[in-house]
Amino acid sequence: MPSVAEVVRRYGPAYLEQFGATMPAAHKEVLRAIAGCRTGELGTVLYRCEACGKMHAVGRSCGDRHCPTCQRDKAEAWLASQVDRLLPCPYFLVTFTLPAELWRVARSHQRAVYGALFRASSEALRALMADPRYIGTDRPGFFGVLHTWGRALEYHPHVHYVVPGGGISADGGRWLPSRADFLVPVKALSIVFRAKFRDRLRGEGLLEAVDPAVWHRDWVVHCRPAGDGRQSLRYLAP
């Protein structure tokens, strides 16, 4: 399978020729960095082999945070750190997705909309976990990872949360477990998420830029058991 860098080097020039006039400068810089990574175009570093004494020239890495080659070691270190922090309890992978009607606004106001996505989804999740019918505490230890593209490389903003099945009681003295195969009801979670996201968008002054019909349709929220959490971490690490 070709690497991302090979794809960028092969097809990047034609892509820039067709779309370069409308691309943000930062996007062009990412393509240039990935294309030149470890090729020598970004400079070289000389190493002397301690065994044979010969000098070896190695192309510099680009160091860009979007480069899979440069970030591989960081991803592996992050994965190892998160595995060490796993609790001995069932885990869940909870995914919140923005409807297609919001994608245009999201692309144009990424910082505001992605921030609203994180805040609204995390607040909705904590609110339902605090319900004594489910867990009874708003102190779970979960984290989220933003994905802005789907498997087919279409724009598709969503956030994944790795959530332990339980949380710490308000007094800090007890662990309150969830059921092994159920965290919170996703239909209720979807409704709360939608309402909180709308409030956040209103606070950002972006509510009028959205088709009002989006607030009357079902929003997609998934929650599925994730075993001990390791597989979900391996999925998110890259």
Backbone hydrogen bonds, N-H to C=O, Kabsch-Sander energy under -0.5 kcal/mol:
donor,donor_aa,acceptor,acceptor_aa,energy
7,V,3,S,-2.0
8,V,4,V,-2.6
9,R,5,A,-2.6
10,R,6,E,-2.1
11,Y,7,V,-2.8
12,G,8,V,-2.2
15,Y,11,Y,-2.1
16,L,12,G,-2.9
17,E,13,P,-2.1
18,Q,14,A,-1.6
19,F,15,Y,-2.9
20,G,16,L,-2.3
22,T,19,F,-1.6
23,M,19,F,-0.7
23,M,20,G,-0.7
27,H,24,P,-0.6
28,K,24,P,-1.6
29,E,25,A,-2.1
30,V,26,A,-1.7
31,L,27,H,-1.9
32,R,28,K,-2.3
33,A,29,E,-2.4
34,I,30,V,-2.6
35,A,31,L,-2.4
36,G,32,R,-1.8
37,C,33,A,-0.9
37,C,34,I,-0.5
38,R,60,R,-2.9
39,T,36,G,-1.9
40,G,36,G,-0.5
42,L,36,G,-0.6
43,G,40,G,-1.5
45,V,58,V,-2.7
47,Y,56,H,-2.7
49,C,47,Y,-0.5
49,C,54,K,-2.9
53,G,49,C,-2.1
56,H,47,Y,-3.1
58,V,45,V,-2.8
58,V,56,H,-0.5
60,R,43,G,-2.6
67,C,64,D,-1.6
71,Q,67,C,-2.2
72,R,68,P,-0.7
72,R,69,T,-0.5
75,A,71,Q,-2.7
76,E,72,R,-2.3
77,A,73,D,-2.2
78,W,74,K,-2.7
79,L,75,A,-2.4
80,A,76,E,-2.3
81,S,77,A,-2.1
82,Q,78,W,-2.4
83,V,79,L,-2.5
84,D,80,A,-1.8
85,R,81,S,-0.8
85,R,82,Q,-0.5
86,L,83,V,-1.2
89,C,87,L,-2.3
91,Y,227,G,-2.4
92,F,163,V,-2.4
93,L,224,R,-2.6
94,V,92,F,-0.6
94,V,161,Y,-2.5
95,T,222,H,-2.7
96,F,159,V,-2.3
97,T,220,V,-1.9
98,L,157,P,-2.0
102,L,99,P,-2.0
103,W,100,A,-1.4
106,A,102,L,-2.4
107,R,103,W,-2.7
108,S,104,R,-1.5
109,H,105,V,-1.7
113,V,109,H,-2.7
114,Y,110,Q,-2.8
115,G,111,R,-1.7
116,A,112,A,-2.1
117,L,113,V,-2.5
118,F,114,Y,-2.3
119,R,115,G,-2.5
120,A,116,A,-2.8
121,S,117,L,-2.0
122,S,118,F,-2.4
123,E,119,R,-2.3
124,A,120,A,-2.0
125,L,121,S,-2.3
126,R,122,S,-2.3
127,A,123,E,-2.2
128,L,124,A,-2.0
129,M,125,L,-2.2
130,A,126,R,-1.6
131,D,128,L,-1.1
134,Y,131,D,-2.3
135,I,129,M,-0.5
135,I,131,D,-1.6
136,G,129,M,-2.0
136,G,131,D,-0.7
137,T,129,M,-1.5
142,F,140,P,-0.7
143,F,162,V,-1.1
145,V,160,H,-2.5
147,H,158,H,-3.1
150,G,154,E,-2.4
153,L,150,G,-1.8
156,H,148,T,-2.4
158,H,147,H,-3.0
159,V,96,F,-2.3
160,H,145,V,-2.5
161,Y,94,V,-3.1
162,V,143,F,-2.1
163,V,92,F,-3.0
163,V,161,Y,-0.7
165,G,90,P,-3.0
166,G,164,P,-2.2
167,G,176,L,-1.7
168,I,139,R,-1.9
169,S,174,R,-2.6
172,G,169,S,-1.9
176,L,167,G,-3.2
176,L,174,R,-0.6
178,S,165,G,-2.0
179,R,182,F,-0.9
182,F,179,R,-0.7
189,L,185,P,-2.1
190,S,186,V,-2.6
191,I,187,K,-1.8
192,V,188,A,-2.3
193,F,189,L,-2.5
194,R,190,S,-2.5
195,A,191,I,-2.1
196,K,192,V,-2.4
197,F,193,F,-2.6
198,R,194,R,-2.2
199,D,195,A,-2.0
200,R,196,K,-2.1
201,L,197,F,-2.6
202,R,198,R,-2.3
203,G,199,D,-2.0
204,E,200,R,-1.3
205,G,202,R,-1.3
206,L,201,L,-2.4
207,L,201,L,-0.6
209,A,206,L,-1.2
210,V,207,L,-1.5
214,V,211,D,-2.0
215,W,212,P,-1.5
216,H,213,A,-1.7
217,R,214,V,-0.8
221,V,219,W,-0.6
222,H,95,T,-2.3
224,R,93,L,-1.8
226,A,91,Y,-3.5
229,G,226,A,-2.4
233,L,229,G,-1.9
234,R,230,R,-2.3
235,Y,231,Q,-1.8
236,L,232,S,-2.0
237,A,233,L,-2.2
